[in-house]
Amino acid sequence: MAVYTHLSLEPTRVWLAAHYPALGPLERMEGIREGVENSNYHLHLADGTRWILTLYERRVRLESLDYYLGLMAHLHQR
């Protein structure tokens, strides 16, 4: 299973509203089982959109985060 850090719905709602209020309310979430590292969740928002939340685990080197975040921004634009 690829979810190593388990999140609960209500604390995630609070975090999402505090950091990304423009996304709107979080209705539900589910862990993504596929994959080999990091924790990934499908976030289902009240407006019907879906997002993926990735938690980079400790084994990812800090200097690698710029690459991963740049890749995600690139993929999102396409």
C-alpha positions as CSV (number, residue, x, y, z in Angstrom):
1,M,0.0,0.0,0.0
2,A,1.3,3.4,-0.9
3,V,-0.3,5.3,2.0
4,Y,2.2,5.6,4.8
5,T,0.9,8.7,6.5
6,H,-2.8,8.2,7.4
7,L,-4.9,11.3,7.4
8,S,-8.4,11.8,8.8
9,L,-11.1,13.8,7.1
10,E,-11.8,16.6,9.5
11,P,-8.2,17.7,10.2
12,T,-7.6,17.6,6.4
13,R,-10.7,19.8,5.9
14,V,-9.3,22.3,8.4
15,W,-5.8,22.3,6.8
16,L,-7.2,22.6,3.3
17,A,-9.5,25.5,4.2
18,A,-6.6,27.3,6.0
19,H,-4.0,26.9,3.2
20,Y,-6.1,26.7,0.0
21,P,-9.5,28.4,0.8
22,A,-10.2,29.0,-2.9
23,L,-10.6,25.3,-3.6
24,G,-13.7,25.2,-1.5
25,P,-14.9,22.6,1.0
26,L,-13.5,19.0,1.1
27,E,-16.4,16.5,0.8
28,R,-14.4,13.2,1.1
29,M,-11.0,11.7,0.5
30,E,-9.5,8.3,-0.1
31,G,-6.0,7.0,0.0
32,I,-4.5,5.9,-3.3
33,R,-3.2,2.4,-2.9
34,E,-1.0,2.2,-6.0
35,G,2.6,3.4,-5.9
36,V,5.7,2.6,-3.9
37,E,6.6,5.8,-2.0
38,N,5.0,8.9,-0.6
39,S,1.3,9.1,0.6
40,N,-1.2,10.1,-2.0
41,Y,-4.9,10.9,-1.6
42,H,-7.8,11.6,-3.9
43,L,-9.5,14.8,-2.6
44,H,-13.2,15.2,-3.7
45,L,-14.3,18.8,-3.3
46,A,-17.8,20.2,-2.9
47,D,-17.8,21.6,-6.5
48,G,-17.2,18.2,-8.0
49,T,-13.5,18.6,-8.7
50,R,-10.9,16.1,-7.7
51,W,-7.4,16.8,-6.6
52,I,-4.5,14.6,-5.6
53,L,-2.7,15.4,-2.4
54,T,0.9,14.0,-2.1
55,L,2.7,13.9,1.1
56,Y,6.4,13.5,0.5
57,E,7.8,11.1,3.0
58,R,11.1,11.3,4.9
59,R,13.0,9.2,2.4
60,V,12.7,11.9,-0.3
61,R,15.7,14.2,-0.1
62,L,14.8,17.9,0.6
63,E,16.8,19.0,-2.5
64,S,14.7,16.8,-4.7
65,L,11.4,18.6,-3.8
66,D,12.0,21.4,-6.3
67,Y,12.2,18.9,-9.1
68,Y,9.0,17.1,-8.0
69,L,7.1,20.3,-7.5
70,G,8.2,21.7,-10.9
71,L,7.1,18.4,-12.5
72,M,3.7,18.6,-10.9
73,A,3.3,22.2,-12.1
74,H,4.3,21.3,-15.6
75,L,1.9,18.3,-15.7
76,H,-0.9,20.5,-14.3
77,Q,-0.5,23.0,-17.1
78,R,-1.0,20.3,-19.7
